[in-house]
Amino acid sequence: MVAVASAVVSVGAVTGVISAYDDGRGPVRARPEATAPPRPAPLPGAPSASPPAIGSAPPAPGPSKREASARPSPARTGQQQRPERRAADAPARLYRHPESHVLDWVRSHPDDPRRAVIESRIADRPAAVWFADFTPETITDRVRSVTSGAAAQGRVPVLVPYAIPDRDCGGHSRGGAPDLAAYDAWIDRFAAGLGSEEVVVILEPDSVAQSACLSGARRADRFASLARAGRVLKEAGPRTRVYFDAGHSGWNTPAEQAALLRQAGAASADSSDGVFSNVSNFHTTDDEIAYDRQVLDALGGPQGLGAVIDTSRNGNGAPPDGAWCDPAGRKLGRAPTLGTGEDRIDAYLWVKLPGESDGCKGTPGTFTASYAYDLAR
C-alpha cells in the first residue's frame, strides 16, 4: 500500500517516495520514483540545517493500512553498542539527498508563490531513500552512492529496501523480486553498499503487518528471508541499524503485531534494532509512541530495541472516515530527528515524502504542488 512511480509501484504503507534507481540511460543515479498507495503533532519550525536522502488487493483478513484510520540505548550483552546519538545535533545529522521530485519542482518554479513554503518546509527536510526496483546488477552501486554521499557530509542516511516478493499482496505497489532466493541475493548486494558509517534501514514496509494474504508456509518463508536480511545488513554495516515493520496503531493489535515480528526475527539482536510504524500513514505521533512501546513490550528481546515513527503527514492525525488516498486536511508532522527525547523512540523520520500523491491528487508517487502546499502551510 505504499506508492512508488516509474518502474516502482505502491505499497500500503508508503506513498510517494524518493527512490534510488537505475534508468539505464547512463551512470547510476539516485532519483525520485513515483509509487501508488498503503494528538496532533506541531508543524515543523525552521528547516533543519541538514540536506533529505534519496536513493493491491487489500490484505485479507483485516483492515489494510489505508483503511485503518532518540534516546541512547544501552549496550547489548555480547553485541556492539549502538552508534552514539548526540542530542544537540541530532536533527542536523540526518541526510537529505540532493535530488528529489520536490527539489525538481522548486528549481523549475522560481516564481511560484507557493515555492517558499514548499521549499522551506518540505524540500529542505531530510527524507528516506527508497530502493524499490529489482535491478540486482546495479543495487550495490546505487546504495553506495547514497551512503558515501551521506558519509562525506557526516550525516545519517535512511534507506528503504522494498523488493520483497508479493509485496502489497499484488496491489498498487506490486512488484519486487521474482522469488525469495532472488530477494536474498538482492539483499546481499544491497548490504555490500552500506559502508562503515551510521545508516538507518527501514526494512520492507508492509512486509510483516500485511502478510495475511500469504499462506502459512509462504508467510514462514517470507519471515525467514526477513530475519536473514536483518542479519546480513547488520553484519555488512557495523553501524547499520535495522528496523522491522510494525504497521501502525490503527492496524493489528500490539500483541498480534509482536507475534508476527518475532517470527520475522525482529526480537533478535543479530537481525534487529527494533521496529518502525506509520509509514505513509497519518496516525498521531502520540498514538504511535504508545503503540510502539506496547509492541516492543510484547515483542521482548534485548533491552536496547527501539522504534522509529514516520511523521511526514501526521500533523492532524488520521482522517475520521479512514480515507487513505491524499485525504484533505492533513498536515506535516514533527520534523525528522534522531533525538526524540522519548523513551524507546529512536527517531522521527520522513519515510514517505510529503507532496507525493497516493494517486488521487496526481499520478501515484508524483509530486503535486497543491497537495504539498496544503500539507505545509
N, C-alpha and C positions, 0 to 999 in steps of 0.2 A: 504494500500500500504506500510505498514510497515513490516519489516521482523523479525520474531522470530522463533527459532527452537524447536525441540523436540515436546513437547505437545503443543507448541505455533506455530502459523503461522504468516504471514506477513501482514502489513498494508501499504497503500500508502505512508505514511509519514515516517515510521520508518523502518530501515532495519538493522538487526543485533543489538541486544541489550544485556545488562546484565539483567538478569531476576531472580527474586527470585521465586523458585518453590518447589513443593513437589513431590519427585520422588518415594515416597512410600517405600524407602529402608532403612529408619532409621530416625534420627532426622531431623526436618525441616532444610533445608539449603538454603542459598541464593547463587545461582549459575547462570552462563550464560545460556541463552536459545537461540536457533537459530530461525530466522524468515525469511520469504521471503518478497520481496518487495510488498513503495509509491514513488564595486571597490575592488579589491582583498584584502582580509584580510591577514595580515602578518602571517607567520608561527610562532607558539609559540616559545618562547625562552626556558630558562631552565625550567624543570618541577616544578610545584608548590610544596610547602612543604607538601601539604595535601595528605593523602592517597586517587580513584573514588568510587562511590557507586554501589551496586548491586540491590540486591534484591532478483484476483477478476476480476471479470469483471470490467473494469474501470467504474467510476461513470458516469452516464448519466443524463442530458446532461452536456457538458462542459468538459474541459481537466482535467485529474487527476493530482495529484502531480507529478507523474512520467513523464507525458507528458509535463507538463509545465516546460518550462525550469525554579552600582545601586545607582540609586540615592535614598536617603531617600525620602519617600513620606509623605506628610502632613497627620496629623491625620484626620480621618473622623468624622464628627459630629455624636455623639452617638455611635461611633464604637471604638474598641480598636485600638490604634496606631499600625502600622506595626512594626515588630521586628526591632530593631536598626541595621543599616548596617554600619559597620566600614570600611572605605575605605582602611585604612592601611593594614588590614589583610584579606580583602575580598577574594582574591584568595585562601588563605590557609584555609579558613573556610569551603569550600565545602568538602564533604566526599567522599573518594574513598573506595569502598568495597574491601576487601582483596581477593576476588575470582572473576575471570572472564576468558573468553576464552583466552584473550591476555596474562593474567598472567600465565595461564596454559602453553601457548606456550613458554613464556620467561623462565619459570622454567624448561621446558623439552628440551630446546635447548641452553644450556650454551655456546656452541662453534659456533653457527651460526653467521656469520659475520654481519648479519642484526640485531642481538639481541640488541645491544647498542642503536641503533636509535629507534627501536620499543619500547624498554623499557622506554627510557627517554622521548619520545615524545608522546606515547600513553598509555602504561601500567601504568605510574606513574601519569596520569591525573585523576581527578575526573570525573565520568560518572554517568548517570542516572541508576536507578534500576527499571526494568520492572516487573510487575505482570500481566502476560498475560494468565495464565492458570486458568480456572474456577474450583477452588477447595475450596469451601466455608469452609470446615471443618478446614483448616489449614491457611487460609489467615491472620487471626489476628496475629498468632504466627510468620508468615513469615514477615509481616510488622514490627512487634515489634522487630524482630531480627535485622532489618536494622536500625530502628530509635534508638534503645537502643545502638547499636554499634556506631552510629554517636554521640549520646549524650555523651557516655563515652569518646570520643575524643574531645568534644566541637566543633563538626563540623556539617554542614548542609547537610542532605541527599536530593537527588532529586528522587522522586518516580513517577512511571508512571502506574496508573491503566489502564488496557487495556482489558476490558472484556465486553464492550457494545454489546448487541445482533446485529447481522447483520453487524458486523464490516467489513470494507473493501468491503462492498457491495457483500460479498460472494467470494471475490477474493483470492489472495495469502495468505492474513492474516485472512481468515475466521476463525470463532470460537467465543469464548466468552460465556456469559450466555445464557441459552435457551430462556429466555424472560425477559421483563423489571422488572417483580415482583422479579424474582430470582436475577437480577442485583441489584435492590435496596437493597435486603437483603445482597448481597455480599459487597456492599459499606458500609453498616452498620458495617459489620465485619472488613472490611479494616480500617475504621475510628477508630475502637477500638484499633488498634495497633499503632496509631500515637504518643501518649505520649504528653508531655507538652513542649518539646523543639522545636526549629525552624525547619520546614520542608517545602520543596517546592514540590508541587504536579502538575504534567503535566497531566491534566485530559483528557484521551481518545483521543489520536491523531487521526485525520481524522473524528472524530465523528460529527463535525459541517460542515467543508468545504466539506466533502464527504457524504452529506446527500441527494443529489438529486435523488439517486436510490430508496429512500423511497417514499411511497405515502404521501400525505399531512397529513393524520391522523397519520400515523406511525411516520412521522417526528416530529409532535407535541408531541406525546407520548415520543419519544426519548429526545426531548429538555426538557420536564418536568422532566424526570429522571436525566438529567444532571444538571439542576438547583437544584434539590433536593440533588444530590450528592455533589455539591459545599457547600450547607448549612450544610449537615451532616459532611463533612470533617472539615469545619471551626468551627463548634460547638464542635466537638470532640477534636480538636487540637488547643488550644488557640494561638499558634504561627505558625499555618499552613497557608501557602499561596497557593491559588488555582488559576491556570491559564487555560483558555479555548482555544480551537482550532481555530486559525485564518488562517490555511492553510499556504500560503506563497505568496510572491509578484508576482509570475507568475501564480496564480490561479484565484480566484474570485477578483472582484474589491473591494476596501476598503468599499464602500457603501453596496455592496451586502453581503460581509462577516459580516459587522457590524449588518446588519438587521437580519441575521441568529443568530449571537451571542446574540443579545438582546433577541430573543425568547428563547435561551438556558439559560438565567439567568446571562450572563456574565457582564451585566451592574449593577447588584445588589451587594452592599457591603456585603450583607448577604451570598452570594454564591461565590464571585469572588474577586480576586486581580488583574485581568487583563487577558491578552492573551499570547499565545505562537505562534511562527511561525518557518517555515523552518525545521521542524523535519524530519530527514533523507533526506533532500534535499540539494541543492547546491547554492542557491542564495546568493549573496554577503551580507555581514553584512550591508553595507551602504544602499543597496536596501531594506533590511528587516527593518532597522531603519525607513526609510522614510515611508514604507508601514504600519508598526505597528502604527506609530503616526497618520497616516490617519485613520486607523481602529479605534483607540481609540477616535479620534475626532468625527468620525461618530457614534460611539457607545454611547457616552455620559456617564452618570453615575458619580460616585464620582470622585473628582479631583485626588485621590490617585491611581487610576487604572494605571497599568504599563504593560510592555511587557517583555518577555524573548525570546531569539533567540537561536536556535540550530546552533552552529558554527563549528560543528565537522568536516565537509568536504567541507566547502565553501570557502577555501582559494583562489581558482582560479575561483570562480563563477560557474554558471550553464553551461553545455555544450551547444554550439550554436545550435546543432541539436536536443536538447530536450531529449537526452538519459538519462535514469534514472537508468539503471542496471549496477552498477560498472563501470561507464564511465571512460575512460582513461583521464589522465591529471588533475585530481582533486588533491587538496592538503588540508592539515589540515587548519582549520580556527583559529580564536582567541582562546586563552586558556580560559577554564572555569573560570568565576569570578562572584562574586556578586557586584563588583564595576566597572561599565562600564564607568562612567563619562559622560554618555549621558542622557539627559533629557527624562524621562518616559521609559527608557530602564533599567529594574531592574537587568538583568543578561544575560551573555553569558553562555550557558550550552552545554555540550556534551550529548545530549539525545540519539542520535544514536552513537554507539561505533565504531570509525574508525577501519577498518580492517575486520569487519564482513560483509560478502558478501550479496549483494542483490539477488544473485542467478546465476550470470554469471561467476564470477571468482571462485566460490565454491558453495557448497550446501547453500541455503538461511540461513542466520543467523550464519553460521560457520565462524570461524576466518581463514583468508587467509593471510599468512605471506607476500607473494609477493605484494598483494594489500595494506596491511598496510605499507609496506616499501615504496612503490611508493607514498603513501599519505604523509608520514612523512619526506622523505629525501629532 
